[in-house]
Amino acid sequence: MAVAAAPLRILIGKVGLDGHDRGVKLVARALRDAGVEIIYTGLHQTPEQVVATAIQEDVHAIGLSIHSGAHNSLLPRVLHLLREQGAGDIALFGGGIIPDEDVPRLKAAGVQMLFGPATPMQSIVNFVKALHVEH
Amino acid sequence: MSERTSRFTSLSGLAIEPVYTPDHLKDWHADRDLGLPGAFPYTRGIHSTMYRGRLWTMRQFAGFGSAEDTNRRFHYLLHQGQTGLSVAFDLPTLMGLDSDDPRAQGEVGHCGVAVSSLADMERLFDGIPLDQVTTSMTINGPAAVLFAMYLAVARKRGIPFSRLGGTLQNDILKEYIAQKEWLFPPEPHMALTVDTIAYCAAHVPKWHPISISGYHIREAGSTAVQELAFTLYDGLTYVDAAVNAGLHVDTFAPRLSFFFNVHNDFFEEIAKFRAARRLWAREMERRYHPKNPRSLQLRCHAQTAGCSLTAQQPMNNVVRTSLQALAAVLGGTQSLHTNSMDETLALPTEEAVTLALRTQQIIAAESETVNTVDPLGGSYFVESLTNRLEEGAQDYFRRLDGMGGMIRAIEGGFPQREILEASQRYQRELERGERSLVGVTDHVENRQRPIPILRIGPEVEQEQVARLSDLRKSRDPFRMAGALEEVQETAACHQNLMPALIEAVLAKATVGEICSALREVYGTYREPVVL
């Protein structure tokens, strides 16, 4: 068991052009209620903006919601930028409308977890807390 | 015998009693609150004969990939007996970006059709007689630009604007509230909306310049009462803006239209449509005293609730959609989109969209629910629900009035916060087992039964980018630049932008170029963070 670590800091945001923020806000609230510090970026973020904010805010992980169908280009781009900027230790997870068949490829590329529709909030909270222990 | 639970509530949280009797309608007067179909306060419908006269328009929202892909789907749907077109644009287009903008990467053609130029619009409507079909276009931020393109296509084909019929969604207030696809700050956006309303009143008289939308508000997690309240209040805000711009209410109010969600709670949804018509008629009468009765009539389109569909056991979605569609019909909608079973996963396949259209056709042809107008009128329960929805909306109206109107309320995050609270309440009820979703919370199957889904290949984006590159090389740069300057000058001196926009699209300026030019005049908007 690790000694009391700094409070968990997570960036939660939306990449891509869609405005579906119902789910991401519920996730942010659930994590906040579970004692996680949330940096919420809001909508329409580019991968460049997300990575810059993540590094500046010194977060443990990034959780991105995407419902636009652009996950196959945007999520790998975030991973690439994190590594390029020496922040490859920041974990990336995501959620939204992501077809099952795209999941293995995104995970192989380094996305830690993808949460599909109707995921219970507690599963996401448990996942994020487990990340912290690994950290 | 004891009851299954201690408290029965509607999906929106209204307490529901075991049985409804005349006691629940003590202050209700049939003459005043119900009336007859086609007569004030229009609770029973805006037409005296309703579906005995003419069925609703079956209008499936469609758009994906390139203009050619969607054009083929349009021809297919018309061939299958659909009676109106409805265009879904992709996200870059909705955000006023061209297909070759860096921010469009990976999004081109995914959630709708990519339209960056007049040439794309011409291909989209190739072979479709614009004077014989009606077209609904779901576009908001750059609505005036895409409308200018549609008008330009008609002009090039020699079709007079007076023969064009259709609807522009063009509802920017609900973008700030729920759908979040705006381009500019609220004030210039409102002015642009008023421009389209004024232009239609003068030149495109059969067009509905705005479809005031509750659909997205509901999808964002609102209750039925909130959907009703915010949508109708948005409607009054547009009327106010148009009247303040000098338009007489009767020149445009008969062409306003509405767009509602139809969710799972069957009776609550029916009551919502009835309450919407009555409340609109009463508010319009009280606030603007129109002479033309059509200014009091709330016309609407309805779409079954996308957010009610589940990725688990997707075929169950057909059943959900059927019930919702029937509620819209019993509620008296003028047109209807039924969702396809695969829409939680991707845009619908041709098979799925055909089944969704058949669902409406079966209700129309086989259920015999269309033979009498407002069959639930006079039901103690439905009338009581109708009253409660209207009262709930009126409460919100008073609060919004107190805040100084909808734009101030949006800037303060009020409707956004109300919706977020409602969405969280529902999520908690679901997770505590107080609400059920078949296939998700109950009757869960571990066995996966995948259904085919539509994929959009990367070639759509590559072709769009190549086309735009050709377009930019082939056009007259001086005419294009002059047209954009004219757009900016017209915007800066608050004149009606539509004529300048039509010239700009004819000069082959793209959606992205026109919207960038307008951003230089209008600025951008950052929403208040509501979490």
Interface residues (C-beta under 8 A of the other chain):
Chain A: G16 L17 D18 G19 D21 R22 K25 L26 A28 R29 R32 I38 Y40 G42 L43 H44 T46 S68 G69 A70 N72 S73 L74 I97 P99 D100 G116 P117 A118 P120 M121 Q122
Chain B: L91 P92 L94 M95 L97 R103 A104 Q105 G106 E107 H110 C111 E175 A178 Q179 K180 E181 E219 A220 G221 C307 T310 A311 Q312 T344 L345 A346 L420 S423 Q424 Q427 E431 L437 V440 Q448 P450 I453 I456 E527 V529 V530 L531
